[in-house]
Amino acid sequence: MEKSSSPEPKSTGSSILLHQIWNWADERLGLEPIVQLALKKRVPEHRHSFWYYWGGITLFFFIVMCFSGVLLLIYYHPGESSYESVRQITYDIKFGWLIRSAHSWSANLMLASAFVHMFSTFFLKAYRGPREFTWWSGVGLLLLGMIFGFSGYLLPMDDLAYFATKVGLSIPTVIPEVGPWIASLIRGGPEVSAFTVSRFFALHVVVLPALFIPLLMFHLYLVQKHGMSIPESEEQKPESERKSVPFFPNFAMKDLAMWLIALNVLALMAALFPWGLGPAADALKPAPMDIHPEWYFMSSFQVLKIFGQWFPGELGEFIGLAVFNLGLILWVLIPFIDPSSKNGRRSRLATYFGLLALFILLATTIWGYAVLPPATH
Ligand code: HEM
């Protein structure tokens, strides 16, 4: 078999050895085409290039989340002793509080950067063909990421987690006929209990990673296959006027710098605002007045509340759920709806839709927090 050409042999002993190891591995694993693909990749340079960092930042927080999650797994016990094990991690085990804080903060920062990444790819119109599957796999990743958050929130089983999960799991009950059955299946009984914690634990550490990781690989493979998209403003320019830099090493170095900034932000948040642990859940105690879901569910929570006030009984919440899902379907189908996907001509329609979606998301989230009663615990 022909020897591959990378990395280039140098005259020093160690580089010759490295070259030999590389050739040995390449002959057995066929690495050369992968390296060539990576070396071929170029990143467009224009005034919106900043937004190309956000997928990588999301990836970084996901990696931290996985590592810190594995460390937590060593001491966490699901079921009856879940609260006690989290109490030990937080107060008894050396640096346990920091690992737990880094895990929770990286999960939240991952979701926040995934939202930024989604809206930036939306406004850059990166969902247009041939990147439809990149868009759909991205939506899948965000939804799975939110379920990660929801299932992880219950695991300490403190009072906030207990009541917030109780409220969250009452949402599917508004679906006629099957709703109560779905809620009971997720809870593992009529009430949120240690059984629910065990189910959420299996979901959080086995089922969700088993779905998320292959979907993420698919997403990254597509990014590599299609290269980075360019916004409409760049498409207007003749090809000779478009600028780009090689991904390796130029853009990768900048990506790395962004990861360093992300690490600093994470370290500051985790150390200065350690993740709290409330009193153990007590089903007999009244629910705190200010009970609310995590920030990434606040918008849907508020939409349900608004519709619930407009219509009698469970009908309002059902309509709210339907409206929310309709918006989500439109969002998923945007590659087909945006006229510029079909005729290649510039169209503002999708941009207005994106601005409206962003406005509704932000406004209902702020509104949701603004109308919360003062904390009672
Ligand atoms: C949640 C985990 C996610 C990870 C780790 C991730 C990772 C990445 C990475 C590393 C890139 C290449 C660099 C970049 O454009 O930033 C990328 C590109 C892309 N992502 Fe994601 N992504 C995620 C979620 C999403 C979501 C929620 C969407 C949209 C619904 C999305 C849609 C896209 C699209 C369309 C591209 C191609 C961008 C282009 O060609 O210009 N991704 N993603």
Residues whose N, C-alpha, C, O or C-beta is under 5 A from the ligand:
A	BS01	HEM	W51 Y52 Y53 W54 G55 G56 T58 L59 A114 M118 T121 A126 Y127 R131 T134 W135 G138 V139 L141 L142 V223 G227 M228 S229
